Amino acid sequence: MLRKHSPAKTAVSNIRTVSQLINFIFFMCMSFKLIKSKNKEKKMKKDENILNL
């Protein structure tokens, strides 16, 4: 038997899904930035080592 969802419940679940998606994207962006900055630090350390030689 099919139960019809009330519009309010559907809206709430949609909002929840969207917020989870936003959180996921935000998390991905943050970890991407973190990885990039770490790589930059490594590169800078390499450059410093080259300069120190």
Helices and strands as residue ranges (DSSP letters): H 7-52
